[in-house]
Amino acid sequence: MENIQKVDTSVGTFMAGKVEFYEDGSVKCAEPQEPVFVSHETGLYIAYDNTPLKDEEHLPTIEFGPDGKVTALRTLGTGLICRGKDGSSLLIGAQWRPDPRGTGANVLMPIRICFFENELLVTNSDGEEIHLPFDQYEIQVDYLTDNIVMGGGCGDCSTCNGCRIQGE
């Protein structure tokens, strides 16, 4: 059984398993038990991956730099709408793919978003890396409510300000 503990981070306090720490005691990475909301200049992200593959891939759901800032996250419920200054556009979000364990089923594969000073680096559900420099793309966060629900939900919708279908 996983050792669940309360961790204090720059994005708040949450319960997590598989926590790694820096030598100074600050959190290096963690597996949140519930969705964690991460604010960034490009929007509000939901760090959460409760898929069965996360344990096999050994990739942390949320990662922090030594300064406490979030450096990367995995998400099922946050997508990106990217409009290139050249007129191009990209929609990036978690997608259903064949289970790499060979079960014959499809599984929801999260995306990984790395935050850098001048760009986002996104690894999509197919493992492809997509560089999104801020000077070349306007980035808008999109909430993939179907993925959030299928991934276990993020809480009481009556208090949510992030869902684009709230109130419909």
N, C-alpha and C positions, 0 to 999 in steps of 0.2 A: 504494500500500500504506500502511496505517495505521502511524503511529509509535507502537509499543508501548513503554511505559516503566514502571518500578517507581515507585509512589507511596506515600508514607507519610501516613497519615491517622489520625484519632481511632478508627477501627474496624479499624486494622491496616494492614499493607503488602500491596499487591496489584499485579498487572500490569494496566495499563489503556491504552486508546487514547483519542484525543480528550480529553485532559486540559486543563482550563482552570484558571488560577491567579489568586489575588488578587495585588495589588501586593507584598504582603509575602512571597510565595512559597508560601503555604498553598494547598491544593487547593480550588477552587471547585466543580468538577464533573468527573466521569470516567465512562468506559465500561469497567467491569471486564471482563476476559477470562474470568473465572470468577465464580461466585456469591460475594457478599460478605455476611457475616452482620452484622446491625445490631441491637444490643440497645436496647430502649426500655422504658419503664415498662409498656407494654401487651403486651410479648412480644419474641420474637426474630424478626426479619424477614430475608428473603433478597432482597437487591438484585441483580437479574439480568434482563436482557432481551437475548436473542440472536435476536429475531425480525428478519426482513428489513426490517420497517417502521421500526425504530429509526433507521436511517441516513437515511431519507427524512423522518422527522418532526423530526429534529434536536433531540430531547429527551434530556437526559442521564439515565443510569440512576441515578446517585447524585449528590446535591447537598449541599454543605456551606456553613454560614454562616461569616462571618469568624472566629468563635470556634472553628471546627473541628467543631462538632456537625453531625450529619446533619439536614438540613432537609426533604429529600424523597428518595424512591426510586421506581423502577419495578420491578415484580415480576410474574413469571409463577407463581412457586411459593409465594407467601404469600397466603392469603386471610384474611378476617376474619369472625368470628361475632360479631354485635352484638346484644345484648339490651337493649332499651329499658326504662327504669324504668316506662314506661307499659304494659308487657306486649308491646310490639311486638318483632319480630326481623328482622334483615337478614343475609343471607349475601352477601359480596362477594368476588369472585375473578376472575381472568383468564378470559375467555370466548372461544369460537370465534365469529368474525364474518366476513361476506363481505369479501374483500380489497378495500380502498378503491382499489387500483390497477386494479381492473377485470379481474383475471385469471380470474374465475369460480370461484376456489378460496376456501375458508375459511381464515382465519389466526387464530392465537391472539393476542388483543389484551391486553396487560398492563394492570394497574391502576397508578395513581400515588398514592402516599401522602405527604402533606405533614404534618410534625410541628409542632404548635404547643403552647404552654404548656398550654392548656386543652381542646384538641380535636385530632382528626385530620381532615384534609380529604382525601377519597378521590375520585379521578376514575376512574369505572368504565370497562369496555371499550366502552361506548357514548358516552363523553365527558361523562357526567353527573357533576356534582359533588355529593358527599354529605358533609355536615357531621356529625361525630360528637363532640359535646361530652362530655367525661368525666363531667360531672355528670348527663348524661341517658342514657348508654350504658355498659354493661359490655362491654368489648371483649376478645375472645379470639382469638389468632392461630391460624390453621389452615394446615397444610402440604398443598399440593395436589400430591401426589407424581406424579400422571399428568402434570401440566403441567411439573414439574421434569424428568421423563424425556424428554418430548417437546421440551423446551427445551434438551436436551443433557446433563442430569444435573448433579449438584453434587458428585460425588465418590464415595468408597468408602462404601457404606451400612453396612459393618460397624463404622464408627467414629461413625456418626450418632446423635445423641440427640434429633433434632427430628422425625423421620418418625413419623407415627402408625401406620404399618403395619409398622414394624420388628419383627422377631421373629415375624411371623405365618407 
